[in-house]
Amino acid sequence: MNNPHEPRRVLVIQTAFLGDIVLTIPLIRALRKYRPEMELLFLTTPVGKSLLDGQHIVDKIIVYDKKGADKGPGALAKKIKEIRGHNIDTVISPHRSLRSGTVALLSGAKRRIGYALPHLVPFYNVRLKRHRDMHEIDRILALLKPFALRLSEDDRYPSLKTRNTARSKGVIGIAPGSTWGTKRWTEDGYAGLIRRLVKSGSSTVLIGSSSDRMVAGRIKSMAGVQTEDMTGTTDVVGLAELLSGLELLVTNDNGAMQVAQAVNTPIVAIFGPTVPGQGFAPIRPNTIVIENAGLYCRPCSAHGPMECPEGHFLCMKALTPDAVFEAVEGMRG
């Protein structure tokens, strides 16, 4: 890169949830692929570091443990000082928080690329429109417009490499958790689905973080059939390895869903308070979305509240185990 005005040291900021980190992977891979001469740094959470550590797509990962060791204004100031020591010339931030904006502003970078949203105007000097009618991956990739890259369709797909080389036919993953209460399909629904799957000859495995253990335990008890419970037993790298070995994953709109599409595992995704049109459904062809389409109150919020605002929870309660089972069978061919 001979042009002195071209970026030489670029920092990408993404310190949101696991799913958001996965959806930022296409941007990172595109920079690595089309601008290999640049030094690429990534500011992310401890989970994000674990996920990308072995992928070899960035030159340096800077950990910002905002809920732990780096919590508080003093720790933030120290982290900003660390970032300034890397002599960053360009920042790209798909994360729309004020804290990430502050990091970008004080990073020392002359060019700071972010969204043209009112609350972010003070932080970025290259501002791009965030289109509500685009998929989140495309909204993130739009931040690369100043780089004039010619992206292919394959560049849109999140991709994580794992050690698995084959899938276990007949093993169906079940990911019943979510940070947001209304994003969880009913425990009765999952229990009924597991019974149908086991009766049809499949094996099932419950997947999730340690916070999903109680939900998974109740589902396993209600199902009353043999199912493996691996909730809380893997870190994020282990989660990717586990998902990459499944024949298929049935999941709520959650982080496991995004990791599954990154390892190209077929997905039956259950959407309740959120809708694919908001831009967070998997984009790979090997995905089926199950939803109560046309329900007057959907979507009820950007994330899905903890409790149904209408009190009926029809977006999830109307979805039957039979309907999800048929989707699974259809996906399996």
C-alpha positions in Angstrom: 0.0 0.0 0.0 2.0 3.0 -1.3 -0.6 5.7 -0.8 0.2 7.5 2.5 -3.5 8.3 3.0 -4.5 4.7 2.9 -5.1 3.1 6.3 -2.2 1.1 7.6 -3.3 0.2 11.1 -7.1 -0.5 11.6 -9.0 -1.1 14.8 -12.4 -2.8 14.7 -14.5 -2.4 17.8 -17.2 -4.9 18.7 -17.9 -5.5 22.4 -21.5 -6.5 22.3 -23.1 -10.0 22.7 -21.7 -13.2 21.2 -24.1 -13.1 18.3 -23.0 -9.5 17.4 -19.4 -10.6 17.4 -20.1 -13.5 15.0 -22.0 -11.1 12.7 -18.9 -8.9 12.6 -16.7 -11.7 11.3 -17.5 -11.0 7.6 -16.2 -7.5 8.0 -13.0 -8.7 9.6 -12.5 -11.4 7.0 -13.1 -9.0 4.2 -10.4 -6.6 5.5 -8.0 -9.5 5.9 -8.8 -10.9 2.4 -8.8 -7.7 0.4 -6.3 -5.5 2.4 -3.8 -8.1 3.7 -1.1 -5.4 3.9 -2.9 -3.6 6.7 -2.3 -4.3 10.4 -5.7 -5.4 11.8 -6.6 -5.1 15.5 -9.8 -6.1 17.2 -11.2 -4.7 20.4 -13.7 -7.2 21.9 -14.8 -9.0 25.0 -13.1 -12.0 26.6 -15.7 -14.2 24.8 -14.8 -12.6 21.5 -11.1 -13.2 22.1 -11.8 -16.9 22.8 -13.9 -17.2 19.7 -11.4 -15.6 17.3 -8.1 -16.5 19.0 -7.4 -19.5 16.8 -8.9 -18.1 13.6 -5.8 -16.1 12.5 -7.8 -13.3 10.9 -6.5 -10.4 13.0 -3.0 -9.4 14.0 -3.9 -8.5 17.5 -6.9 -8.9 19.8 -7.3 -6.3 22.5 -9.6 -7.6 25.3 -12.0 -5.1 26.9 -13.6 -6.9 29.9 -16.2 -4.2 30.5 -18.2 -6.3 33.0 -15.2 -7.6 34.8 -11.6 -6.5 35.1 -12.1 -3.4 33.0 -15.3 -2.2 34.6 -15.6 1.4 35.5 -14.3 4.8 34.2 -10.8 4.3 35.5 -10.3 1.0 33.7 -11.8 2.5 30.6 -9.2 5.3 30.6 -6.5 2.8 31.1 -7.8 0.7 28.1 -7.9 3.8 25.9 -4.3 4.6 26.8 -3.4 1.0 25.8 -5.2 1.5 22.5 -3.5 4.8 21.8 -0.1 3.1 22.2 -0.9 1.1 19.0 -0.9 4.2 16.8 -4.2 3.4 15.2 -5.0 5.5 12.1 -8.5 4.1 11.4 -11.3 2.9 13.6 -14.4 1.0 12.4 -17.1 0.4 15.0 -20.2 -1.7 14.2 -21.1 -1.4 17.9 -23.5 1.5 18.5 -22.9 2.2 22.2 -21.7 5.5 23.7 -18.8 3.7 25.4 -17.5 2.3 22.1 -18.0 5.7 20.6 -15.8 7.2 23.4 -13.1 4.6 22.7 -13.2 5.5 19.0 -13.0 9.2 19.7 -10.1 9.0 22.1 -8.2 6.2 20.2 -6.0 8.7 18.4 -7.2 7.6 15.0 -7.7 10.3 12.5 -10.4 8.4 10.6 -13.3 7.0 12.7 -15.9 5.1 10.8 -19.4 4.5 12.3 -23.1 4.9 11.8 -24.8 8.2 11.1 -27.1 7.9 14.1 -27.8 11.1 16.2 -26.2 9.8 19.4 -23.1 8.8 17.6 -22.4 12.0 15.6 -19.8 13.4 18.1 -17.7 10.2 17.9 -17.2 9.5 14.2 -16.0 11.7 11.3 -16.9 9.2 8.6 -20.6 8.4 9.1 -22.6 5.9 7.0 -26.3 5.3 7.1 -27.6 2.3 8.9 -30.4 1.0 6.8 -33.2 -0.7 8.8 -34.3 -2.8 5.8 -30.9 -4.5 5.4 -29.6 -7.6 7.2 -27.3 -6.8 10.1 -24.4 -8.4 8.2 -24.9 -6.1 5.3 -25.3 -3.1 7.7 -22.0 -4.0 9.2 -20.3 -4.6 5.8 -21.6 -1.2 4.7 -19.0 0.4 7.0 -16.4 -0.8 4.5 -17.7 1.5 1.8 -14.7 3.9 2.3 -12.4 1.0 1.4 -14.1 0.5 -2.0 -13.9 -3.3 -1.7 -15.7 -5.6 -4.3 -17.3 -8.2 -2.1 -18.8 -11.5 -3.3 -21.8 -13.3 -1.9 -19.6 -15.7 0.0 -18.0 -12.7 1.8 -21.4 -12.2 3.5 -21.3 -15.5 5.4 -19.8 -15.6 8.9 -17.2 -18.3 9.0 -15.4 -20.1 11.8 -13.0 -22.9 11.3 -13.1 -25.9 13.7 -11.3 -29.2 13.9 -14.4 -31.3 13.0 -14.4 -32.8 9.5 -17.7 -34.7 9.7 -21.2 -34.3 11.1 -22.9 -36.9 13.3 -26.0 -38.0 11.4 -29.0 -38.3 13.5 -27.7 -36.0 16.3 -30.0 -32.9 16.7 -28.9 -30.0 18.9 -31.5 -28.1 21.0 -30.6 -24.6 22.1 -33.5 -23.4 24.3 -31.9 -20.4 25.9 -31.8 -16.6 25.4 -30.9 -13.6 27.4 -34.4 -12.2 26.5 -37.3 -14.1 28.1 -39.8 -13.8 25.3 -37.2 -15.1 22.8 -37.5 -18.5 24.4 -39.9 -21.0 22.9 -42.0 -22.8 25.5 -40.4 -25.5 27.6 -43.5 -27.7 26.8 -42.7 -27.1 23.1 -39.1 -28.2 23.4 -40.0 -31.2 25.5 -42.6 -32.3 23.0 -40.2 -31.8 20.1 -37.5 -33.9 21.9 -40.0 -36.7 22.3 -40.9 -36.6 18.6 -37.2 -36.6 17.6 -36.3 -39.5 19.9 -39.3 -41.5 18.7 -38.2 -41.0 15.1 -34.7 -42.4 15.9 -32.7 -39.3 16.4 -30.4 -38.4 19.3 -30.8 -35.0 21.0 -28.4 -32.8 22.9 -29.3 -29.7 24.9 -26.9 -26.9 24.3 -26.4 -23.5 26.0 -24.5 -21.6 28.6 -24.5 -22.1 32.4 -27.4 -19.6 32.6 -29.5 -22.1 30.6 -29.0 -25.1 32.9 -32.3 -24.7 34.8 -34.3 -24.3 31.7 -32.6 -27.3 30.1 -33.1 -29.4 33.2 -36.8 -28.7 33.2 -37.1 -29.5 29.5 -35.2 -32.8 29.9 -37.4 -33.8 32.9 -40.6 -32.9 31.0 -39.5 -34.8 27.9 -39.1 -38.0 29.8 -36.8 -39.6 27.2 -33.1 -40.0 26.9 -31.4 -36.7 25.9 -27.9 -35.5 26.6 -27.6 -32.2 28.5 -24.4 -30.2 27.7 -25.5 -26.8 28.9 -22.8 -25.0 30.7 -20.1 -27.6 29.9 -18.3 -25.9 27.1 -16.6 -22.6 26.5 -17.3 -20.7 23.3 -14.7 -22.6 21.3 -16.1 -25.9 22.6 -19.6 -24.6 21.6 -18.4 -24.0 18.0 -16.8 -27.5 17.9 -20.0 -29.1 19.3 -22.2 -27.3 16.8 -20.0 -28.1 13.9 -20.5 -31.8 14.6 -24.3 -31.8 14.7 -26.6 -32.8 11.8 -28.9 -29.9 12.6 -29.6 -27.3 15.4 -33.1 -26.3 16.6 -32.7 -22.9 18.4 -34.2 -19.7 19.6 -32.9 -16.4 18.2 -29.7 -16.4 20.3 -25.9 -16.6 20.2 -25.7 -20.3 19.5 -27.8 -19.7 16.4 -25.2 -17.3 15.1 -22.3 -19.6 15.9 -24.1 -22.4 14.2 -24.4 -20.5 11.0 -20.7 -19.6 11.2 -19.8 -23.3 11.3 -22.4 -24.0 8.5 -24.6 -26.2 10.6 -28.2 -26.5 9.2 -30.6 -24.5 11.4 -34.3 -24.5 12.3 -34.6 -21.1 14.0 -37.6 -20.3 16.2 -38.5 -16.6 16.1 -41.2 -15.1 18.5 -41.1 -11.4 19.5 -38.4 -10.7 16.9 -38.7 -11.2 13.1 -36.2 -12.0 10.4 -36.9 -8.6 8.8 -35.1 -6.9 11.7 -31.9 -8.4 10.2 -30.6 -11.0 12.6 -31.9 -14.3 11.1 -29.2 -16.6 9.6 -28.6 -15.9 6.0 -27.2 -19.2 4.8 -29.5 -21.3 2.6 -29.5 -24.2 5.0 -31.9 -22.4 7.4 -35.6 -22.6 8.1 -37.3 -19.9 10.3 -40.4 -21.0 12.2 -42.6 -18.1 13.3 -46.2 -17.0 13.9 -46.2 -14.8 10.8 -48.8 -12.0 10.6 -49.4 -11.8 14.3 -50.4 -8.1 14.9 -47.9 -7.4 17.7 -44.8 -8.7 16.1 -42.1 -7.4 16.4 -42.7 -6.0 19.9 -39.2 -4.6 20.4 -35.7 -4.7 19.0 -34.6 -7.6 21.3 -37.8 -9.1 22.7 -38.8 -8.1 26.3 -38.5 -10.4 29.3 -42.4 -10.7 29.4 -45.0 -10.5 26.7 -46.4 -6.9 26.6 -49.8 -8.2 25.4 -50.0 -10.9 28.0 -50.8 -13.8 25.6 -47.3 -14.8 24.3 -48.9 -16.1 21.1 -45.8 -15.5 19.1 -44.4 -18.6 20.9 -47.3 -20.5 22.3 -48.9 -20.9 18.9 -45.9 -22.7 17.6 -46.4 -26.5 18.1 -43.9 -29.3 18.5 -45.4 -30.9 15.4 -44.8 -27.8 13.3 -41.1 -27.6 14.4 -40.6 -31.4 13.9 -42.0 -31.2 10.4 -39.5 -28.3 9.7 -36.7 -30.5 11.0 -37.7 -33.4 8.8 -38.0 -31.1 5.8 -34.5 -29.8 6.4 -33.2 -33.3 6.6 -34.8 -34.2 3.4 
